[in-house]
Amino acid sequence: MNATRQIHRLTAQLLLGALALFAGSACSDDEARRITLPGDEPADESTTELSDDASLGPVYALSTTLYGADDSVLSYVTLTDSLDIGELPRGEAREFPGYSFVSSVDGKLLVSDGESPTITSYEIGADLSWQESARINFSNLGISGGGAGFERNWLKDADTAYLTLNVTGRVIWSPSEMVIQGVMEDTALVTERDGLQLDASFNRQPRLLQGPILKPFYYRDEDWFRFGPTTSIAVYDPVTNAERSIIDVPCPSLEVPSQDEAGNTYFSTWSYGPTLGLYGLGPELCVRRITPESTLDESWAPDLTTWTGGRPVNVFRYMRDGKAVATVLHTDEVDIDYAAGYAEDEAAELDTHWRLWFFDLEAETARPIEGIEDVGSGFFWANFEGRTFLFAPNLDWSRSSVFELDADGNATQRFESEGFINDWIRVR
């Protein structure tokens, strides 16, 4: 099994399972201690509503995940008061266990725990000091481990989020109040199709989007090797939170949502088996768009490989002003006879040939982004007041480079970090 696939299968396994929550008491600040990031020190808009208290100054939170030699996982959150940094502040990272993720609401920083089903809210001082203000615990419904991570959350607004519960169910909770609003299990989805089991997608970088929550579900086998040809996207009523409809999208295992200025939502694949279609073992990768009216946009179904010279397109994220970025597999750099059958070593070799490309949706063109090499098959990003940043992990996801991308798709490297950066958000 290649390293990239091992990493993402591990992520999936650790975050699977039902989620639940109840209001709990705050605990010692020692549980999230401040330490120095390991390794060499290198030379967005918020996901929810921001605080209007400008007197405290801006705060940004950057979340990084590191893998240990013993397969251990640790996460780090670093606070900055500026986007124009050349390195992460030395000694200012806070360590959290497992896959811990961040979000923000009302000027507070929210951090999910990677080993217990809890989310903690922090007040951030003008001097970037941390003060725990509230915590909710998801174990009241029998949940254990890090099942409350923000990758399992879908944010409607500052007052309402959906947390995946038993695949098709959802816990309705308030990020601003840090309380449960209810549990809903209504669904028209079937749990098995063509011998494959239903699974809820992860939310690869949760963002506050326009319109009702759109949540993808897909069918897979037990080994995360074979996927169904379609993705079912559930549409939830923004008033009642009930499942309003199911959109059947002719693309496999869609997980990555992004949205343009008009409210169109783009969905693309993440990194589960992105090369299987080359061997005829699964459907080809594709990207589809949902309209602001929550219907599949039948008029927008481009074959993006015609823009990339026949190269497959994986993680696709809309940025701004009709531009997008995606990872593209440079199949022309390897000599593989796909008709001879799937081979693990060949797939591992393919995983070393992903590149980041810049897409112009109006012109229907795409080109590689110069200066960014040797990236994994996925990437993360942030928009801050019209500035776009890309976090490009290296091939084994042990280190990330942060680039600022201008309107013409030119990248300027800003800084680097150990591990992979999975988010950079504005807290206030």
Secondary structure, DSSP 8 states (H G I E B T S, - for coil): --HHHHHHHHHHHHH-S----EEE----GGGS-EE--SS-------SS-----GGG---EEEEEEEE-TTS-EEEEEEEES-S--SS--TT-EEEEEBS--EEEETTEEEEE-BSSSEEEEEEE-TT--EEEEEEEE-GGGT--TTTT-GGGEEEEETTEEEEEETTTEEEEEETTTTEEEEEE------SEETTEEEEE---SS----SSS-EEEEEEE-TTS--EEEEEEEEEE-TTT--EEEEEEESSSSEEEEEE-TTS-EEEEE-SSSTTGGGGTSS-----EEE-TTSSB-TT----GGGTTTT--EEEEEEEETTEEEEEEE-GGGS---GGG---HHHHHHHTT-EEEEEEETTTTEEEE-TT--SB-S--EEEEETTEEEEEEE-TTSSEEEEEEE-TTS-EEEEEEEESEEEEEEE--
